[in-house]
């Protein structure tokens, strides 16, 4: 693994959720997903009921995560681009995911799992001085 790939995996381990992006019926979409990293691959847990995993399976997807809402002066984002495949997770992987949400959009959560074999990995960072803290301006 390259230094950038190792850095991306280390950053990804700091947050639990990100966004998977691909297209469905020629239209782009972005969906939330829970992730873990196992053997350099990103494993996602999504809600089966939305059907997004069907568009992802066998397709090239992008998965991104960040620390944008932490209020930190050091902002980062990572993106893994590669082919997604629906999988049955191992018992150890299920334990790493922990419990899922009870509901999604008011209906019961039904998990589905995908593995992304990364072909491209990017890391971007923004550093703000301590004298100018980040804040939301309405």
C-alpha atoms as one frame of an Amber mdcrd trajectory, in Angstrom:
protein
   0.000   0.000   0.000   1.102   3.529  -0.727   1.585   6.121   1.991  -1.562
   7.934   0.818  -3.611   4.721   0.975  -2.388   4.026   4.510  -3.189   7.599
   5.537  -6.686   7.350   4.005  -7.409   4.119   5.871  -6.178   5.629   9.132
  -8.419   8.686   8.651 -11.390   6.546   7.633 -11.076   4.616  10.895 -11.761
   7.865  12.790 -15.362   8.127  11.568 -18.158   5.573  11.227 -20.237   6.870
   8.339 -19.687   8.228   4.868 -21.392   8.414   1.494 -21.382   6.021  -1.441
 -21.911   7.503  -4.904 -22.730   5.873  -8.230 -25.510   6.108 -10.782 -28.874
   4.419 -11.039 -30.764   4.489 -14.345 -28.217   7.036 -15.650 -28.848   9.419
 -12.725 -26.198  10.059 -10.063 -27.020   9.445  -6.419 -25.313   9.601  -3.047
 -26.398   7.443  -0.106 -25.220   7.189   3.512 -23.425   4.040   4.616 -21.664
   2.664   7.695 -18.145   1.441   6.969 -15.285  -0.610   8.343 -11.882  -1.317
   6.808 -10.752  -4.939   6.562  -7.486  -5.957   4.877  -7.247  -2.652   3.007
 -10.775  -2.921   1.611 -13.767  -0.816   2.571 -16.800  -2.828   3.711 -20.137
  -0.993   3.756 -23.426  -1.612   5.508 -26.467  -0.043   3.876 -30.231  -0.395
   4.101 -31.535  -3.134   1.807 -34.964  -1.527   1.539 -33.727   1.448  -0.485
 -32.321  -0.801  -3.220 -29.213   1.307  -3.797 -26.971  -1.718  -3.415 -28.374
  -3.140  -6.674 -26.971  -0.159  -8.591 -23.633  -0.480  -6.794 -23.104  -4.233
  -7.167 -20.543  -4.885  -9.893 -20.215  -1.171 -10.667 -17.529   1.381  -9.991
 -18.489   3.483  -6.989 -16.923   6.245  -4.961 -17.029   6.128  -1.178 -16.133
   9.240   0.762 -15.953  10.199   4.403 -14.747  13.293   6.220 -14.567  15.137
   9.505 -16.328  18.275   8.253 -18.680  18.593  11.243 -16.086  18.244  14.002
 -15.212  21.930  14.322 -11.543  21.010  14.035  -9.061  23.409  12.439  -7.741
  20.442  10.472 -10.380  19.273   8.000  -9.864  16.149   5.907 -11.754  14.038
   3.419 -10.935  10.677   1.884 -12.349   8.983  -1.170 -12.024   5.388  -2.289
 -13.008   4.600  -5.874 -13.375   0.995  -6.979 -15.680  -1.859  -7.827 -18.397
  -2.765  -5.312 -19.566  -6.298  -4.644 -22.391  -7.517  -2.405 -20.994  -9.870
   0.253 -21.958 -11.857   3.322 -19.822 -10.455   6.151 -17.920 -12.682   8.534
 -18.862 -12.826  12.203 -15.798 -10.689  12.992 -16.880  -8.061  10.442 -20.402
  -7.977  11.889 -18.919  -7.353  15.341 -16.848  -4.455  13.954 -19.987  -2.850
  12.530 -21.832  -3.019  15.828 -25.588  -2.576  16.042 -27.461  -0.976  13.166
 -30.179   1.635  13.354 -33.645   0.468  14.333 -35.386   2.226  11.455 -34.609
   3.888   8.116 -37.115   6.432   6.838 -39.643   5.045   9.325 -39.322   1.385
   8.276 -37.302  -1.410   9.887 -33.594  -1.462   9.056 -32.550  -4.419   6.900
 -28.785  -4.533   6.351 -26.990  -5.372   3.144 -23.199  -5.447   2.884 -20.802
  -4.517   0.104 -17.049  -4.633  -0.269 -15.158  -2.034  -2.307 -11.840  -3.031
  -3.832 -10.146   0.398  -4.055  -8.458   1.285  -7.337  -7.957   4.973  -6.531
  -7.578   6.568  -3.122  -7.417  10.302  -2.468  -6.874  12.336   0.676  -7.528
  16.073   0.858  -6.901  18.317   3.841  -7.629  21.914   4.774  -5.783  23.510
   7.662  -7.126  26.603   9.389  -5.089  28.660  11.826  -6.011  28.527  15.493
  -6.594  32.307  15.351  -9.465  31.838  12.866 -11.590  28.972  14.189 -14.219
  27.434  11.954 -17.784  28.511  12.553 -21.057  28.456  10.692 -22.195  31.814
   9.388 -25.961  32.088   8.866
